[in-house]
Amino acid sequence: MEDNMNNFTSMMTFLLLGFSDIRELQIIHFSVLLALYLMAVIGNFLIIVAIIIDYHLHIPMYFFLLNLAMIDLGFISVMVPKSMAVSLMDDRSISYSGCAAQVFFCFFFGSSDLITLTIMAHDRHIAICNPLEYERIMHKEACYKMVAAGWIFSLFYATSHTGATFANTFCSNSINQFFCEAPHLLKLSCSDLYLAEVWLLALSCGAVLGCLLFIFMTYLKIFATVLRMPSVHGQRKALSTCIPHLTVASVYLLAALFAYVKPPRGVSSTLDVVCALIYSIIPPTLNPLIYSMRNGEIKAALWKLFKLVFSSKNIVF
């Protein structure tokens, strides 16, 4: 009876990869992740609040940036807090439902991020290459529909991947990663059902490459239009709205390439963890910094927010 209970427990619980068995290193790992997580949360939260309270930023470009900041908040919250808890509590276990939730939201926020970046590229293309048609094409209803379509697609995409992953029977509950990552879960499968998820991942790679190709071709058209502008001031103004988005898209792409374009065999678990940390932490942490440093309107909105907060404190005290 006791053996059956242990087997049932092991099937309902997965074991994540711990950072270290040394307590001092676990505390360091927790502290570093906590600092990076707070930077990402505070930065994206400030971007969200600044855009909401400043009516000058109630335009499509910042509406999409607001969505990107919300997605980044969700994406980094899927994996990092659990990894911090593993180090702090020295407990590597995660429930079956918790693991499924991690897989679902990782795919959901990851796909939403790429879709939003693609929509933002389209927005900049219309604004610079067809400025006279901008208000007709990028009106409020159209923006809402594009974002809603992205969220609905991401929901379907995440549901498909999660269902295909957890339709498998797992021969082991020990995951060689600090969070429930679908490819690592498939390595534990002892049934042929994992092939369905492999095909879904292959199709996903094609969709990702399609989005990245669209962004690349869009910016080729944008730069060609900017170079034809007679005014240097006009060129700088156009580029000032493009460079932050292009930088963010590049950070997202480089982080993903660093994580996934590596030899399939002979890769240590340590390098695997480092790669996963890079793509789960760097984009959400850097995105607010990139937009706040390169965008004058965001700087002004944040400064207005800080003055509002400090003035309200003075009133209270």
C-alpha positions as CSV (number, residue, x, y, z in Angstrom):
1,M,0.0,0.0,0.0
2,E,2.8,2.4,0.9
3,D,4.6,1.6,-2.4
4,N,1.4,2.4,-4.4
5,M,1.0,5.6,-2.6
6,N,4.6,6.6,-3.4
7,N,4.2,5.8,-7.0
8,F,0.9,7.8,-7.1
9,T,2.8,10.8,-5.5
10,S,5.6,10.6,-8.0
11,M,3.2,10.6,-10.9
12,M,1.4,13.7,-9.6
13,T,4.6,15.6,-8.8
14,F,7.6,16.6,-11.0
15,L,11.1,17.5,-9.7
16,L,12.7,20.6,-11.2
17,L,16.4,21.0,-11.6
18,G,18.0,22.8,-8.6
19,F,20.6,25.5,-9.0
20,S,22.9,24.0,-6.3
21,D,22.9,21.8,-3.3
22,I,25.1,24.2,-1.4
23,R,22.9,26.5,0.8
24,E,25.0,29.6,0.4
25,L,24.8,29.3,-3.4
26,Q,21.1,28.8,-3.2
27,I,20.7,32.0,-1.3
28,I,22.9,33.9,-3.9
29,H,20.8,32.4,-6.7
30,F,17.6,33.5,-4.9
31,S,18.9,37.0,-4.3
32,V,20.1,37.6,-7.9
33,L,16.8,36.3,-9.4
34,L,14.9,38.5,-6.9
35,A,16.8,41.6,-7.9
36,L,16.3,40.9,-11.6
37,Y,12.6,40.0,-11.1
38,L,11.9,43.2,-9.2
39,M,13.7,45.3,-11.9
40,A,11.5,43.7,-14.6
41,V,8.3,44.0,-12.6
42,I,8.9,47.7,-11.5
43,G,10.0,48.7,-15.0
44,N,7.1,47.2,-16.8
45,F,4.6,48.4,-14.2
46,L,5.9,52.0,-14.5
47,I,5.5,51.8,-18.3
48,I,1.9,50.5,-17.9
49,V,0.9,53.2,-15.4
50,A,2.6,56.0,-17.4
51,I,0.8,55.1,-20.6
52,I,-2.6,54.8,-18.8
53,I,-2.4,58.1,-17.0
54,D,-0.9,60.2,-19.8
55,Y,-3.6,60.9,-22.4
56,H,-0.8,62.1,-24.9
57,L,0.2,58.4,-25.1
58,H,-3.3,57.1,-25.9
59,I,-2.3,56.3,-29.5
60,P,-1.8,53.0,-31.2
61,M,2.0,52.8,-30.8
62,Y,1.8,53.1,-27.0
63,F,-1.3,50.9,-26.8
64,F,0.8,48.1,-28.3
65,L,3.6,49.0,-25.9
66,L,1.2,48.7,-23.0
67,N,0.3,45.2,-24.2
68,L,3.9,44.3,-24.6
69,A,4.7,45.4,-21.0
70,M,1.7,43.3,-19.7
71,I,3.0,40.3,-21.6
72,D,6.5,40.8,-20.3
73,L,5.2,40.9,-16.7
74,G,3.3,37.7,-17.2
75,F,6.2,35.9,-19.0
76,I,8.8,36.5,-16.4
77,S,6.3,35.6,-13.6
78,V,5.7,32.2,-15.1
79,M,9.2,30.8,-14.4
80,V,11.3,33.0,-12.1
81,P,9.2,33.1,-8.9
82,K,9.1,29.2,-8.8
83,S,12.8,29.0,-9.4
84,M,13.4,31.5,-6.5
85,A,11.1,29.3,-4.3
86,V,13.1,26.2,-5.2
87,S,16.3,27.8,-4.0
88,L,14.8,29.5,-0.9
89,M,12.8,26.5,0.3
90,D,15.2,23.9,-1.0
91,D,12.2,22.0,-2.4
92,R,12.4,21.0,-6.1
93,S,8.9,19.6,-6.4
94,I,6.2,21.1,-8.5
95,S,2.7,19.6,-8.9
96,Y,1.4,18.1,-12.1
97,S,-1.1,20.9,-12.5
98,G,1.5,23.5,-11.7
99,C,3.8,22.1,-14.3
100,A,1.0,22.1,-16.9
101,A,0.3,25.8,-16.0
102,Q,3.9,26.7,-16.5
103,V,3.9,25.0,-20.0
104,F,0.7,26.7,-20.9
105,F,1.6,30.2,-19.9
106,C,5.1,29.9,-21.3
107,F,3.7,29.2,-24.7
108,F,0.9,31.8,-24.2
109,F,3.0,34.7,-23.3
110,G,5.9,33.8,-25.6
111,S,3.6,33.7,-28.6
112,S,1.8,36.8,-27.5
113,D,5.1,38.6,-27.3
114,L,6.2,37.8,-30.8
115,I,2.7,38.6,-32.2
116,T,2.8,42.0,-30.5
117,L,6.2,42.8,-31.8
118,T,5.0,41.9,-35.3
119,I,1.9,44.1,-34.9
120,M,4.2,47.0,-33.7
121,A,6.3,46.6,-36.8
122,H,3.2,46.9,-39.0
123,D,2.1,50.0,-37.0
124,R,5.5,51.7,-37.6
125,H,5.4,50.7,-41.3
126,I,2.0,52.4,-41.8
127,A,3.0,55.5,-39.8
128,I,6.1,56.1,-41.8
129,C,5.5,54.7,-45.2
130,N,1.7,55.6,-45.5
131,P,1.2,58.5,-43.0
132,L,-1.8,59.9,-44.8
133,E,-3.6,56.5,-44.4
134,Y,-2.5,56.0,-40.8
135,E,-5.7,57.1,-39.0
136,R,-7.9,55.2,-41.5
137,I,-5.9,51.9,-41.1
138,M,-4.8,52.0,-37.5
139,H,-8.0,53.3,-35.9
140,K,-8.9,52.3,-32.4
141,E,-11.2,49.4,-33.4
142,A,-8.6,48.0,-35.7
143,C,-6.0,48.1,-32.9
144,Y,-8.4,46.3,-30.5
145,K,-9.1,43.6,-33.1
146,M,-5.4,43.0,-33.8
147,V,-4.6,42.6,-30.2
148,A,-7.6,40.5,-29.5
149,A,-6.8,38.2,-32.4
150,G,-3.3,37.9,-31.1
151,W,-4.5,36.9,-27.6
152,I,-7.1,34.4,-29.0
153,F,-4.4,32.8,-31.3
154,S,-2.0,32.6,-28.3
155,L,-4.7,30.9,-26.2
156,F,-5.4,28.3,-28.9
157,Y,-1.6,27.9,-29.5
158,A,-0.8,27.4,-25.8
159,T,-3.8,25.0,-25.3
160,S,-2.7,22.9,-28.3
161,H,0.9,22.6,-27.1
162,T,-0.1,21.9,-23.4
163,G,-2.6,19.2,-24.5
164,A,-0.1,17.5,-26.8
165,T,2.6,17.6,-24.1
166,F,0.6,16.2,-21.3
167,A,-1.2,13.6,-23.4
168,N,2.0,11.6,-22.9
169,T,2.8,9.1,-20.3
170,F,6.0,10.0,-18.4
171,C,8.5,7.4,-17.3
172,S,10.3,9.8,-15.0
173,N,9.3,12.9,-13.0
174,S,12.8,14.5,-12.9
175,I,13.0,17.5,-15.3
176,N,16.4,18.6,-16.4
177,Q,15.5,22.3,-16.3
178,F,14.6,24.9,-13.7
179,F,11.0,25.1,-15.0
180,C,8.6,22.9,-16.9
181,E,9.8,23.3,-20.5
182,A,8.0,21.3,-23.1
183,P,11.1,19.8,-24.9
184,H,12.5,18.6,-21.6
185,L,9.1,17.0,-20.7
186,L,9.1,15.2,-24.0
187,K,12.4,13.6,-23.1
188,L,10.6,11.9,-20.2
189,S,7.9,10.5,-22.4
190,C,7.6,6.7,-22.8
191,S,4.9,6.7,-25.5
192,D,4.8,7.6,-29.1
193,L,2.4,10.5,-28.5
194,Y,5.3,12.9,-28.1
195,L,5.6,12.9,-31.9
196,A,2.4,15.1,-32.0
197,E,4.1,17.8,-29.9
198,V,7.3,17.5,-32.0
199,W,5.3,18.3,-35.1
200,L,3.7,21.2,-33.3
201,L,7.1,22.5,-32.3
202,A,8.3,22.2,-35.9
203,L,5.3,24.1,-37.2
204,S,5.9,26.7,-34.5
205,C,9.4,27.3,-35.7
206,G,8.0,28.0,-39.1
207,A,5.5,30.5,-37.7
208,V,8.3,32.2,-35.7
209,L,10.5,32.5,-38.7
210,G,7.6,33.9,-40.7
211,C,7.0,36.6,-38.1
212,L,10.7,37.5,-38.0
213,L,10.9,37.6,-41.8
214,F,7.9,40.0,-41.8
215,I,9.6,42.3,-39.2
216,F,12.8,42.2,-41.2
217,M,11.1,43.0,-44.5
218,T,9.0,45.7,-42.9
219,Y,12.1,47.5,-41.6
220,L,13.8,47.3,-44.9
221,K,10.8,49.3,-46.3
222,I,10.8,51.7,-43.4
223,F,14.5,52.5,-43.8
224,A,14.2,52.9,-47.5
225,T,11.4,55.4,-46.9
226,V,13.3,57.3,-44.2
227,L,16.4,57.6,-46.5
228,R,14.2,59.3,-49.1
229,M,12.9,61.9,-46.6
230,P,14.3,65.4,-47.5
231,S,14.4,66.6,-43.9
232,V,17.1,65.4,-41.5
233,H,14.7,66.3,-38.7
234,G,12.0,64.1,-40.2
235,Q,14.5,61.3,-40.5
236,R,15.5,61.5,-36.9
237,K,11.9,61.7,-35.7
238,A,10.9,58.7,-37.7
239,L,13.9,56.7,-36.5
240,S,13.3,57.7,-32.9
241,T,10.0,55.8,-33.0
242,C,11.5,52.8,-34.7
243,I,14.8,52.2,-32.9
244,P,13.3,51.2,-29.5
245,H,11.0,48.6,-31.1
246,L,13.7,47.3,-33.4
247,T,16.1,47.0,-30.4
248,V,13.4,45.2,-28.4
249,A,12.7,42.8,-31.3
250,S,16.5,42.2,-31.7
251,V,16.9,41.4,-27.9
252,Y,14.0,39.0,-28.2
253,L,15.4,37.3,-31.3
254,L,19.0,37.1,-29.9
255,A,17.8,35.7,-26.6
256,A,15.8,33.0,-28.4
257,L,18.6,32.1,-30.7
258,F,21.1,31.9,-27.8
259,A,18.6,29.6,-26.0
260,Y,17.7,27.3,-28.9
261,V,20.5,27.4,-31.5
262,K,23.0,25.2,-29.8
263,P,24.2,21.6,-30.4
264,P,21.4,19.2,-29.6
265,R,23.8,16.7,-27.9
266,G,26.6,17.2,-25.4
267,V,25.1,20.3,-23.9
268,S,25.5,20.4,-20.1
269,S,22.5,21.0,-17.9
270,T,24.3,24.1,-16.6
271,L,24.4,25.7,-20.1
272,D,20.8,24.7,-20.7
273,V,19.8,26.5,-17.5
274,V,21.8,29.6,-18.4
275,C,20.2,29.7,-21.9
276,A,16.7,29.4,-20.4
277,L,17.5,32.2,-17.8
278,I,18.7,34.5,-20.7
279,Y,15.5,34.2,-22.7
280,S,13.1,34.3,-19.7
281,I,14.7,37.2,-17.9
282,I,16.7,39.5,-20.3
283,P,13.9,40.6,-22.7
284,P,11.3,41.5,-19.9
285,T,14.0,43.3,-17.9
286,L,15.6,45.3,-20.7
287,N,12.4,46.3,-22.6
288,P,11.4,49.0,-20.1
289,L,14.9,50.4,-20.0
290,I,15.2,50.5,-23.8
291,Y,11.9,52.3,-24.3
292,S,12.4,54.7,-21.4
293,M,15.9,55.6,-22.5
294,R,15.2,55.9,-26.3
295,N,11.8,57.5,-26.2
296,G,11.3,61.1,-25.1
297,E,7.5,60.8,-24.7
298,I,7.9,57.8,-22.3
299,K,10.6,59.8,-20.4
300,A,8.2,62.7,-20.1
301,A,5.3,60.5,-19.0
302,L,7.5,58.8,-16.3
303,W,8.8,62.1,-15.1
304,K,5.2,63.3,-14.8
305,L,4.3,60.1,-12.9
306,F,7.2,60.6,-10.5
307,K,6.2,64.2,-9.8
308,L,2.6,63.1,-9.2
309,V,3.6,60.5,-6.7
310,F,6.0,62.8,-4.9
311,S,3.5,65.7,-4.8
312,S,0.8,63.4,-3.4
313,K,3.2,62.3,-0.7
314,N,3.9,65.9,0.3
315,I,0.2,66.5,0.5
316,V,-0.2,63.5,2.9
317,F,2.7,64.4,5.1
